[in-house]
Amino acid sequence: MLKVAISGSTGLVGSRIQELLYHDVVFIPLLRSKVDIADKESVSEFVGQNDFDIMLHLAGYTAVDQAEKEREECKKINVDGTRNLFDEVTKKKKKFIYISTDFVFDGKNSPYDESSQPNPIGWYAKTKYEGEKIIGNKGMIVRIAYPYRASYGPKKDLIKGIRSYLEEGKKIAMLTDTIITPTFIDDIAFSLKHLLVHFSNEVYHVVGSGSYSPYDIAQKIAEAFKLDKSLIGKTTYDEFYKNSKIRPRDLTIKSKKNNSWKMKSIDEGLEEIKRQVKLKLPQT
Ligand SMILES: NC(=O)c1ccc[n+]([C@@H]2O[C@H](COP(=O)([O-])OP(=O)(O)OC[C@H]3O[C@@H](n4cnc5c(N)ncnc54)[C@H](OP(=O)(O)O)[C@@H]3O)[C@@H](O)[C@H]2O)c1
């Protein structure tokens, strides 16, 4: 079986990948409690002591807004951490997959596919793009967008965040003039299963099959879970982000390459969440 070292395996995306692919792959987790990727020595030790075929690198500083205030910390993890891992893994002549983000695009020229030119606008996005440049064409870069899943305790994804507000009867103002591409994490895992086996030093977009405004997404969530739509108000990009325009406005993301797995639309993803929750299928 393929041996895959995985960083970020306790996170929103990584923990689900591990949960879904453990029959197909032997995972060797790089745990933050033991290895800080920003620390060259501990990375070198981890890579030296473990036998693996591919390093799947998901670990990162992911708090997009907070990153503007914690620039050094964000850079240390996303840029230095990625460089430390990549250097050691390539020295060992092993393969590298870097999980990146739709945020590398500026949102002014959508739709974006794998051949589009990144132009990140916020600090988090800039550090993720720096990470991409470290990998260059010597590894695989997989860009994902707005990942969501049925359930994950430590943090709320976008879908869960909206759902929680509505379930608690709280009003929310949702953007009507911004576009995002939500991606069901199970689909990311199954696409990666293919990409791990058919490895190639290329850029891939592994993203949901539809792009929507957050307002439309909130409407769909309310419909799917029979929640009160009247709680959903409207806002605009200029109104909502008046002081910090660090998030791209139109992230319509496509893939010209990912034909291995059918990615779900938000309607399909919400149906699958309902099914998993009803069946109480394994979740973390
Ligand atoms: N979530 C999104 O909306 C989104 C969108 C596009 C792309 N991505 C990318 O997808 C990847 C996974 O995101 P996620 O949302 O699953 O992340 P997450 O839930 O925030 O988890 C981050 C992971 O990185 C680990 N980590 C952080 N700093 C570390 C360090 N210094 N050394 C070792 N491990 C460290 C964390 O360990 P602990 O749990 O121990 O802290 C955790 O496992 C990231 O690279 C992110 O940039 C995410």
The ligand as an SDF file (V2000), in Angstrom:
LIG
                    3D

 48 52  0  0  0  0  0  0  0  0999 V2000
  -10.4610   25.7700    5.3880 N   0  0  0  0  0  0  0  0  0  0  0  0
  -10.5220   26.4400    4.2490 C   0  0  0  0  0  0  0  0  0  0  0  0
  -11.4830   27.2130    4.0230 O   0  0  0  0  0  0  0  0  0  0  0  0
   -9.4680   26.2600    3.1780 C   0  0  0  0  0  0  0  0  0  0  0  0
   -9.7220   26.7410    1.8830 C   0  0  0  0  0  0  0  0  0  0  0  0
   -8.7520   26.5500    0.8830 C   0  0  0  0  0  0  0  0  0  0  0  0
   -7.5540   25.9330    1.1910 C   0  0  0  0  0  0  0  0  0  0  0  0
   -7.3200   25.4950    2.4760 N   0  0  0  0  0  0  0  0  0  0  0  0
   -6.0170   24.8810    2.7690 C   0  0  0  0  0  0  0  0  0  0  0  0
   -6.2520   23.5260    3.1490 O   0  0  0  0  0  0  0  0  0  0  0  0
   -5.3190   23.1410    4.1420 C   0  0  0  0  0  0  0  0  0  0  0  0
   -6.0620   22.5260    5.3260 C   0  0  0  0  0  0  0  0  0  0  0  0
   -6.9450   23.5130    5.8500 O   0  0  0  0  0  0  0  0  0  0  0  0
   -7.8620   23.1970    7.1240 P   0  0  0  0  0  0  0  0  0  0  0  0
   -9.0010   24.1510    7.0990 O   0  0  0  0  0  0  0  0  0  0  0  0
   -8.1120   21.7280    7.2030 O   0  0  0  0  0  0  0  0  0  0  0  0
   -6.8630   23.6190    8.2900 O   0  0  0  0  0  0  0  0  0  0  0  0
   -7.1670   23.6860    9.8640 P   0  0  0  0  0  0  0  0  0  0  0  0
   -8.4430   23.0080   10.2120 O   0  0  0  0  0  0  0  0  0  0  0  0
   -6.9770   25.1100   10.2800 O   0  0  0  0  0  0  0  0  0  0  0  0
   -5.9780   22.8220   10.4460 O   0  0  0  0  0  0  0  0  0  0  0  0
   -4.6610   23.2480   10.3260 C   0  0  0  0  0  0  0  0  0  0  0  0
   -3.7770   22.0430   10.5370 C   0  0  0  0  0  0  0  0  0  0  0  0
   -2.4060   22.4580   10.4660 O   0  0  0  0  0  0  0  0  0  0  0  0
   -1.7340   22.0250   11.6500 C   0  0  0  0  0  0  0  0  0  0  0  0
   -0.6740   22.9850   11.9480 N   0  0  0  0  0  0  0  0  0  0  0  0
   -0.7940   24.3290   12.0920 C   0  0  0  0  0  0  0  0  0  0  0  0
    0.3940   24.8720   12.3860 N   0  0  0  0  0  0  0  0  0  0  0  0
    1.2970   23.8570   12.4130 C   0  0  0  0  0  0  0  0  0  0  0  0
    2.6940   23.7840   12.6710 C   0  0  0  0  0  0  0  0  0  0  0  0
    3.4040   24.8800   12.9470 N   0  0  0  0  0  0  0  0  0  0  0  0
    3.2930   22.5780   12.6140 N   0  0  0  0  0  0  0  0  0  0  0  0
    2.6010   21.4500   12.3400 C   0  0  0  0  0  0  0  0  0  0  0  0
    1.2740   21.4520   12.0810 N   0  0  0  0  0  0  0  0  0  0  0  0
    0.6280   22.6460   12.1200 C   0  0  0  0  0  0  0  0  0  0  0  0
   -2.8190   22.0110   12.7080 C   0  0  0  0  0  0  0  0  0  0  0  0
   -2.4230   21.2290   13.8340 O   0  0  0  0  0  0  0  0  0  0  0  0
   -3.2030   21.3880   15.2560 P   0  0  0  0  0  0  0  0  0  0  0  0
   -4.5990   20.8830   15.0100 O   0  0  0  0  0  0  0  0  0  0  0  0
   -2.4410   20.5380   16.1870 O   0  0  0  0  0  0  0  0  0  0  0  0
   -3.1510   22.8580   15.5760 O   0  0  0  0  0  0  0  0  0  0  0  0
   -3.9660   21.3850   11.9100 C   0  0  0  0  0  0  0  0  0  0  0  0
   -3.7980   20.0020   11.7760 O   0  0  0  0  0  0  0  0  0  0  0  0
   -4.5040   24.3820    4.5020 C   0  0  0  0  0  0  0  0  0  0  0  0
   -3.2630   24.2940    3.8750 O   0  0  0  0  0  0  0  0  0  0  0  0
   -5.3070   25.5260    3.9430 C   0  0  0  0  0  0  0  0  0  0  0  0
   -4.4930   26.6040    3.5450 O   0  0  0  0  0  0  0  0  0  0  0  0
   -8.2530   25.6230    3.4600 C   0  0  0  0  0  0  0  0  0  0  0  0
  1  2  1  0
  2  3  2  0
  2  4  1  0
  4  5  1  0
  4 48  2  0
  5  6  2  0
  6  7  1  0
  7  8  2  0
  8  9  1  0
  8 48  1  0
  9 10  1  0
  9 46  1  0
 10 11  1  0
 11 12  1  0
 11 44  1  0
 12 13  1  0
 13 14  1  0
 14 15  2  0
 14 16  1  0
 14 17  1  0
 17 18  1  0
 18 19  2  0
 18 20  1  0
 18 21  1  0
 21 22  1  0
 22 23  1  0
 23 24  1  0
 23 42  1  0
 24 25  1  0
 25 26  1  0
 25 36  1  0
 26 27  1  0
 26 35  1  0
 27 28  2  0
 28 29  1  0
 29 30  1  0
 29 35  2  0
 30 31  1  0
 30 32  2  0
 32 33  1  0
 33 34  2  0
 34 35  1  0
 36 37  1  0
 36 42  1  0
 37 38  1  0
 38 39  2  0
 38 40  1  0
 38 41  1  0
 42 43  1  0
 44 45  1  0
 44 46  1  0
 46 47  1  0
M  CHG  2   8   1  16  -1
M  END
$$$$
